[in-house]
Structures are given as structure tokens and as C-alpha cells.
Amino acid sequence: MPPQTPAAVTVNYASPGTQVERLSDLTGKQWKSGIAAWLGWLFDGVEIQLYTLVAAPFVAHLMGAAQSDPGVKEKMAWIQGAFLVGWALGGGVFGRVGDVLGRSRTLALTILTYALFTGLSFFAANWWEMMIFRFMAALGIGGEWAVGASLLVETWPRKWHVWVAAVLQTAVNIGILLACLWVFVLAGHAEKFVFLVGIIPAGIVLWIRVSIGEPEEWHAAKASGTKPPGWTQLFRGGLLRTTIMATIVCACALTTWWAFLFWHVQHLRSLLNAAGRSSADTQRLLSAEFFMVIGVSIFGNFFAAWLAKLMGYRNAIAVLLLGFFGAIFGTYCVPRDYRSILFWIPWVGWFSGVFGLFTMYLPSLFPVLLRTTGAGFCFNIGRLAAAFGTVYFVHYSGGVDYRRALLGGGFLLLPATFFAMLMPDIRDGNG
């Protein structure tokens, strides 16, 4: 039987919010921290998806080449890979800053970073400038994940954590839907205009700095006089095994997810182009299809939360990853046309609810002053693997057969499922 959570990573949830029974019992500080994290994740979703939806025509324009040019596909992959590397590094860097400087201060810094550089993408004049802007924006997006998750772990009632995870993941989904809507509205206009919406979240930074204080649990840990643990503690004692297992699971699952998010759009685009659809019509259909996938994933988030309540985080994550593999395999095991693929793709969105569980599960594995560092490291090192996978699988497919690339990426979910069962088992109790 897999080991239980080691004593070294047992979380102290003693906080004013622990005894809360109803939403009306929450304090103003708890509501504000929840709203701040939710808005941060909402705009994460917007910033994440904008490039994916317009990558092929935008990069082709920057290079002055046709979308079918193999060089365009290669540069698209490098830009997306740089984005995922930045996401990983941002999670590590800002994760450490969050443990030292505080959650709300760091949250504001991460949002300002990704808002600024997404907006600057409007001015990209060539593909490598775009790659730099996406890398810099991703630093903020990666940092926001670990900091926002830890902020809510420390301020909201423990028994609600699985539902908080579902609501947070829904914020990302809604952000992605807003990006789809934005691209749909601007279909027929120059692709660079879609990036201007990225500036909007900069406006919430001032409110966060004025209204959101640091969690009492973080203050108590800082005031205890205990020397803050260094990041190397992640690889010592009882934390070593947890860190390794969590990193492997995140790396495998995220590689599959990001290969799907990025290349399934390109796969559908190639099917629509082969069917003779116009450029504007193709863009609208892609936005509508992605809207469907992410819409289904919102319901998947709450299914994942229910499953975690029923069987615990570890078992729920393993079951969902196995279902995720089944959905990917069913979608891409044989060639399908655009219409027939629409039956299978929503199931990918349904099982992607697994990623919502990581938001409350990973921070709970680490001590308070190592929480954003540990969660940021494990989850975002997975981004490095995903960055490699995004580039590798397009070469694996010969730069043409996206279906083969997507199917190959799906098989990484099998080791992810295996290692998930070796993780510590955490349950949030009733509620």
C-alpha cells in the first residue's frame, strides 16, 4: 500500500477559517483573497490561450510565409516551447519569492508581469521577438499558479478545498473561453490585435496591493523564529520521495495536456483547410470547438472535486488520468474527419478536470515556508517536460501528422497514473 503523507509534510490548517460552515461565515479577508486568486487565474486562462488560437496565421505573417510552410510549424513550436519554459521558471522563481516576500505581494508582481508582456506581443515584428514576449509573460503566469493556490490553502476552510480547486480551475476555463470569444469577434482582423486584451489584468494589481494582506499562517511561520527552509529541503528527508513522485506525475500529465491544447488546434485547422474552408470561417469554427471543449471541462472540474471527496486526492487523480488516456486514445487512435472527431474531443475536456485537483493537493504536501516553492517546483518542472514534448512530438510526427503526435503524447498518461498511486494520500474530510 502506498505510504501516507509523511509527518514532515503534514500541513497545519489551524486558521480562523477552519470552523467556517457557510459562505456567509467567511471573513472579508477570505473573500478578497478568493476573488484575487480567481481573477488572477481567470486572466491566466486568457493569456495562455490567445497565442494558441492564432499561432499558425500569426507566425506565418511574421515570417512572410505560407501557413503550410514547415518552417512556420517549427517556429510555432519553438515559441510555445519558450512559453512553457518561462512558465516553469516563473513557477520556481516566483514560488520562492512567495515564500520569502509573501503571497499577496508576489501575486501582484506575477499578474503585472504577464499583463505587460502579453500586451507587448502586439508590437512583435518577427517570430523571435514574439518568442521573447511569450517567455516573459509565462514567467508571471507560472508564478501566479503556485502563489494563488497557496494563498487559498492558507485562508479558506480545509474541508472546502476540493471545491475551491474546482472553482479556481473554472476561472482558468472561463478565461480560455473569453480568449476564444475575443478571437471569434476579431476573426478577419490582423491577429496581433488579440493580444491587446492581455493588458486588462494590470488594473487589478493596485486593488490586490491595497486590499489583500498576507495569510495569518504565513505571518505566524515567519514570526516563529524558525529559519526558513531552503529549496534544497525539497530533496531531503521525507520530502524527497514526495517531490520526485509529484514532479513525475506533473511532467507526464502536463506534457500530454499541452501537446493536446496546442497541436489539436493545428490538427483541426489542417482538416478544415483540406475541406476548403475559408480562413475566417476556419478561425470561427476553431474558436467554437475550443469553446465546447473548455465548456465541458468546467463540469469536469466539479466531477473531479466530487471524486476527490469520495476517494481522496491520490486515488481521484489516478482515476482521472486513466480516463484522460482513454479519451486521447479514442480521439486519435484512427484518422477521423472534423465532424466525427467532435464526438471524442469533449471527453478530453471532461477528464482535464484532474488539473484542478493539483491546485489544493500540491501545496498541502509541503511546510508553510516551503509551500509555494514546493508546489511551484513540482508543477512547473512539468512545464519543462511539456516544452520539450511540444517541440518533440511535432518532429516525431514529421511536422505533418498531428494525429500521430497527439496519440504519442497520450501514452505519457499511463506512467502518470502509475506514479500517482505512489503519492501521499490526503483527504479534506466532510463538507
N, C-alpha and C positions, 0 to 999 in steps of 0.2 A: 504493500500500500504506500503511495507517495507520502512523504513526510508532511506534517502540519507546519504552519508558519513558525519559524524559529523564534525564540524569545528575543533575539537581537533585532527582529523586525516587527515585533508586536507594537501596534500603534496605540498611543494614549488618546482616547477620544473625549476625555473629560473636558467639557466646554459648556457654556451656557445653553447651547443649542441641543444638548444631548437629551433633555427631558421634554422637548417640544413634541406635542401631539398633533397640533393642527397648524395649517398655514397661518392662521390669524395669531398664533403664538410667536411667530418669528419676529425678531427684532429688526429695527430699521437697518442696522449694520448688516445683518444676514441678507435682507432683501437687496441691499445695494451691492454686496459682494456677488450675489447670484446674478443680478442684472448686468454687472460689469463683465463677469466671465461669459455670460450668454451673448452679450453684444460682441465681445472680443472674438468668440467662436463664430458668430454669425458672419462677421466680416472676414474671418479666416476662410470660410467657405466661398465667399465672393472672390477673394484674391486668388485662392487656389485654382478655381475653375476657369477664370477668364481666358487665360492663355490656352488651356486645353481645347476650348471650343473654337478658337480661331487660329490655332497653330499653323495648320497647313497653308492657308492663303496668306497669312501674315508673314511667315518666314519666306514663302515664295516671293512675296512682294519685296521684302528686304534684300533678297538675293538677286532679284530681277530674273527669276527662273520660273519654269512651269511647276505646278504642284506635283506632277508626276516625276520630276527630276529626283534621282536617288540622292543627290547632294542635299536637297531640301529635307528629305526624310532624316538624313544623318544629322543635319544641324538642328532639326526639331528635337531629336533625341538628346543631343548634347545640351540644349537649353533646358529641357526637362530634367536631365540628369543633374545639371548645375543647381537647379531649383531644389531638388531633393537633397543634394549635398549641403546646400545652405540651410535647409530645414533641419538636417541632422546636427550641424554645427551650432545652429541657433538654439536648439534644444539643450545642447550641452553647455554652451556659454551662458545663455540667459537662465538656464536651470541653476547654475552655480550662483549667478548674481541674485536670483530669487531667494536662495537660502541665506545669503550674506546681507543683502540690501533690504529685503522684504518683498512680500508678494505684490502689494498694490503698486509700489513704485516701479517694480520691474514689469508688471503688466502694462503700465502706461508706456514704458520705453519700447516694449515689443510691438504694441499697436502702432505707435508713431513710426517705427521703422518700416513695417510692411505697408503702411499707408503711403508714406513718402515715395518709396521705390516702385510701388505699383503705378502710382501717378506718373512717375518719371518715364515709365515704359512707353508712354505716348510719344516721347521725343526720340526713341531709338531710331537710329539711321541705318544700322546694319545688324546682322544676326548676333555678333559678339557683344555689342552694346546691350542688346536685349538679354543675352545670357547673364551679363553682369547685373542688370537691374533685377532679373528674376532671382538670382543668387542672393542679393542683398535683401529683397523683400522676404525671401524664405527664412532668413535669419530671425526676423521678427515673428513670423508665423510659427516656426518651430519652438521658439521660446515661450510664446503665448500659451501653447498647449500645456506644458508642464506647470507653469505658474498658475494658470487659471484653474487647473484641476486641483492642485494643492491648496489653493485658496478656499475652494468649496469643501474639500475634505476636512479642513480645519474650522469651518464656520457653520456648516449645515449638519443636521442630525444624522448620526450614523445609519439608523435604520432606513433612512430615505435615500441612501447613496446610490442604489441601483437605479432609482427613478430619476435622481439628479443626473446620473450618467446619461440616461435616455434623453432627457430634456436638453442637455448640453450637446449631445451628438445631433439632435434635431436642429439645433441652431446652425451647425455646420451644413446640414442638409438644406435648410431653408436658404442659407447663404448661397449654396450652389444653385438652387432653383432661381434665386434672384439674378445670379450671373447668367443663367440660361435665358431668363426673361429679358435681361438687358441686351444680350447678344441677339435675341429674336427681334427686339424692337429696332436694333441698329442694322439688321440684315440689309445689305445693299449699300451701306456706307463703308468708308475705309475702316479696316479692322482696328487701327490704333485708337480710335475713339472709345472703344470699350474699356480701356484702361483708366480713363478719367474718373470712373466711378470709384476707383480704389482710393481716392483722396478723402472720401467722406469720413471714414473711421477716425481720422486725425482729430475730428471735432469732439470725440468722446474722451480724449485723453485728459483735457483740463478737468472735466467732471470727475474722472477717476481720482485724480490727484487731490481734488478738494474734498470729495465726499467719502472716499474709501480708505479706512485705516488698515493697519496690519492686524492679522488674527491674534487673539489673545494667546493661543497655543504657541505661536511663533515668538511673541514677546516673552512668554514665560520661559521658553527654551533659551532665548538669548540672555535673559536675566539670571539664569540658574548658575552662571559662573563656569559652566562646563565648556571646555574648549570645543569649538565647532569641528566636527569630523571633516577631514579632507576627502576629496573624491576617491582617493586610493582605498578608503574603507569599503567601497563597493566590492572590492576584490579580496576581502579578508574575512576570516571567521565565518559566521553563519550567513553573511550577506553574499558571499562568493557564489554559492550554488544558485541562489535566487537571481542574482544579477545575470549569470550565464544563461539560465533557463529562459528568463524573461526576454533577454536580448535575442535569443534564437527564435523564439515564438514570434516576436515582433518583426524580426528581419524577414522571415519566410512569409508571414501573412501580408506584410506591407508591400513586399515585392510583387506578390500576386495582385493586390488591390491597385497599386499604382500602374502596373502593366495594363490592367483592365481599364482603369479610368482614362489613361492616355491613349492606348492603342485601339480600344474598342471603338472610339470615335472615328479614328482613322480607317478602321476596317469598314464601318458603316458608310463612311464617306466614299470609299472606293466602290462599294456595292451600288450606292446611289449614282455615282458618276458613270459606272458601267451601264446603269439603266437609263442614262441620258437625261438625268435631272439637271435643271439649271443651277448655277452657283447659289443664287438667293434661295431657291426652293430647297436645295440641299441643306443650307445653313438652318433654315426654319425647321426642317424635319429632324435634323440632328439635335437641335435645342429641345424640340418636343419629346424626342426619345429619351434624352438625358433627364428631362423633367419627369418622365414616367419612372425611370429607374430610381432617382433620388426620392421621388414621392413615395414609392413603395418602401424605400429604406427607412423612412420615418416610422412607419408601422413596425418595421424590423427592429428598430431601436427598443421599442417598448416590449416586443416579444422577447428580445434578449434580456431586458430587465426582469421580466416575469420569470424567465428560465433561471436567471441567477438567484432570484428569491427562492425558487423551488429546489435547486440543487447546488447552490454555491457558485462563486465566480469561476473556479477552476473547471468544474465539470461543464458548466454552461459554455465557456469559451471553447472547450474541446468539441462539444456537440455542434456548435455553430460553425467552427472551422471545417468540420467534416461536411456539413451541409453546404458550405461555401464551395468546397471542392466539387461536390455533386452538381451544383449549379453551373460552375465554369465548364466542367466536363460535358454536361448536357448541351450547353450552348455551342461549344466549339469542336466537339468530337467528330463531326461531319460537316462538310460545306453546307451552308444554308443561305437562302436569299434574304433580302431585307425583311420581308413580311413574316417568314417563318421564324426568324431569329427573335422576333418580338415576343414570342411565347416564353422563351427561355430567359432572356435577359433580366426581367423583373425579379427572378429568383436570386440573382446575384445581388441586387439591391436589398432584398429581404434578409439574406444572411450576412450582409455587411454590417448589420446591427452589432456584430461582435466587437467592432472597434469602439463602440460606446462604452463597453464594459471596462476597457483598459483605462479609461479616464479616472475611475474611482479605485480600481484594483491596484494599478501600479504604484500610485503614491502611498497606498496603505501598506506596502511591503517594506517601507523604509522609515528610519527615525526622523523626527521633525526637522532637524537641521541638516538632513541629508535627503530630504523628501523630493524637492524639485530637481536636485542633482541626479538622484537615482532614477526617478520616473523619466526625466528628460533624456538621460543616457540610454536607458533600455529601449524606450520607444523610438527615439530619434536615431540611434545607431541603425535601427531598422530602415531608416530613410537612406542611409548609405548603401545598404544592400539593394534597396529599391532603385536607387540611382543607377547602380551597376546593372540591375536587371532591366531597367527601361532601355538602356543602350544595348545590352547584350541580346535581349530577345528579338530586337529588330534585325540584328546581324544574323542571329540564329535562323530567322525566317527568310533570310536573303533579301531583306528590305522590301519584300513584295507581299508575302503570305502572312498577313497579320493574324489570321486564324490560328496558324501553327504557333506563332509567338504567344498568343493568349492561352492556348491549350497547354503549352510547355510551362508557362508561368503558374498555371493552376496546380500542377503537381507539387509545388512547394507547400501547398496546404496540408499535405499528408504528414511530412515531418513536423509541421507546426502543430498539428493535432496531437502527435505523439508526445512532443516535449511539453505541451500544455498540461498533459496529465501528470507531469513530474513537478509541476509548480505547487507552491503552498496553497492550501485551501482556506479561503476567507469567506465568511458569511456575515451579512449585515443584520441578521436577526429578523424579527417580525416587524411588519409595518407596511 
